[in-house]
Structures are given as structure tokens and as C-alpha cells.
Amino acid sequence: MAAPIPLRKDFTSAQLRTLARETRNANQGRRLLALAEVYDGRRRSDAARVGGATLQIVRDWVLRFNAHGPDGLIDRKAPGNEAKLNDAQRQELARIVDSGPIPAVHGVVRWRLINLAQWIRPARPTSSVRYVRGRARAQAWSCHAATPTP
């Protein structure tokens, strides 16, 4: 069995308990209390029980705590996928939605998803058009009416 990863020496269990009491992030407080158990000399399985986690997760908390301190125990936002449209394309799509269609030019009296897809299609590969259409509509039409005002 491998030796457990030691915790950094610049904190004590009392300090971690104080930080857990003062934080407004419940998950960070729970993790700090679990690590305070380790500082008190208790087993990591006891810390896992206090933190409501597994031993592997407690190990991950120790690594994050050692690298970044108490702030390393705050939940991080997942990076997610990169945007399908760049800022210029999103602004252009918003401009098109704001101005509304011109029946003589666009051949429609109101924008539909398929009409906007015709604008998006040349800019993006075909495989991502369906996803981009739905996201673009949700983002562009969230604060715009579907039909232009006269």
C-alpha cells in the first residue's frame, strides 16, 4: 500500500475549520472539514466519511489543496466545448435577426430556423449546422421578437 500524500504544513486543522465556518460555498466547507480530520491525525477513510466522498476523491482534494490552498477546493466550471460561431458571426447573426428579413431579398416574411441555417451553412461545416442553428436561435432570439417591427 502506498503512503498517503502529505498535506501542506502552512495550515492547521483549527484554521481549516475556521475557513469552513466562514465560507459561503457549502462544497468547499465540506472539503475543508474533511481535510481538517486528516490534519487531526485521523484516517483518510474517516475524512472521506466526513466529506461524503470516496478515498480517491479525498486524494484529489489533497492534491488540489496542496497546489492551490483553500481556493483549490472550490468547484471549478467545466471548460465545455468551444463555440461553433465566433464573435463576429454571432454579431452578424444578431444583426440579421434584429433587422428582420426583407421579403424581396430573402424570400420570407419571418425568420425560421432553416432560413438562418442557410446563412450559417457557408460559414460552418455541414455536420455542425443543426447544433449551431438551435444554439444561435436560442441566443439571438432570447431578447428579440421573431418578426420585425414595422
N, C-alpha and C positions, 0 to 999 in steps of 0.2 A: 504494500500500500504506500502510495506517495505521500510525502509530507505536505501538510496544508500550506497554502500560500500565506505568508505572514502579512498582517495589516501594518499600515504605516504607523510610525511611532509618534507623530506630532499631534495625535488626538487621544483622548481617554474616553472611557465608557460614560462618564458623567457629562463630558462635552457633547457626545453624540446624543445622549438623552435630552439634553437642553436644546440642541438643534432640532431634534424630533418634535419637541414640545412647541417650538417657535415656528416651525414650517407650516405653510398653508397647503402644501402638497401632501396628501394622505399617503401616497405610494412611497414618496421619499421618506416620510416619517416612519413608516413600517420598516423600510430597509435600514434606516439608521438604528432603530431599536434592535433589529436582528444583529447588526454588526456590533452593537453595544454588548450583546450577550457574548460574542466572541472575545471582545476586549476584557470581559469579566472572567475569562478562562473557561467558559462553558464549551461544550462540544458544538461543532457546526451543525449537527442534526438538531440540537436544541434551538440554534439560531434559525434553522430552516422552519421549525415548528412555529416559532415566534413570528417569523416573516411570512408564514403561509406559502412557502415555496419548497423546492427540492434542493438537494445539496449542490447540484450543478448550477442552479440559479444563484445560490448564495456565493458560490465561487465566482460567478460572473459579476456579482455585486462587489465582491472584494477587489477584483481586477479594476472595475470602474472607479471604485472609491480610492484605490491606491493611485490611479492615474490622474483623476480629476478632483478628488476630495468629495465633500458632501454634494456639490453640484453635479457630480457624475452619477448620482443616484436618482436624478430627476428623469422622468420619462422623456425620451427623445422622439421627435417626429420622424416617421419613416420618410426616406427621400422620395419614394414614388417614381413613376416613370417621367421621362422628360416630356415637355409639352409638344403636341403634334403641330401646333401652329406657333410661329414666332410672334413677337410683339407687333411687328409691322403688319403681319397678316391678320392678327386679331383686331387691330385698329381699323384696318381696311374693311373687315367683315362688319364691325360695329358701324362704320360709316355707311356701308351699303344697307344695313338693316335700318339705320336711322333715316336715311333719305327715302327709303321705300322703292319699290320697283316703278319703272316707267313703262307703261303697257306697250308703247310703240317700240321700245328698245329691248326690253326683257321678255315681252310676250306674256306677262302675267300681271294680275292686278294686286296680288298679295304674295308675300314670300312663303314658300313651303320649304320643307327640308330638302327636297330633291332639287329645288331651284338654287339653294345655297350650295348644294353639293356640286353643281355644275361650275360654280366659281372656285370651289376648293379643289376640285379634281386636278386641274393642271398644276397646282402648287404642291400636291402631295401624291405619293404613290397610291394606287387603287386600293391596296389592302387596308389602308388606314382611313379611307374616306368615311365609312359607316360610323366608326367611332368618333371621328372629328365632327361629323355632322351633328350628332347628338350633343356632344360637349359644347360645340360652338353655338348651337341653338340655345342651350341652357344658359350659357354665359352672355351671349349677345341679347337674348330676349328677356333676360331676367328683369331688366328695368326699361324695356321698350315695348311698345304695342306692336302686334303683328301686322297691322295695317297702318299706312302712313296717315298723318293728319293732313287735311286739305289746306 
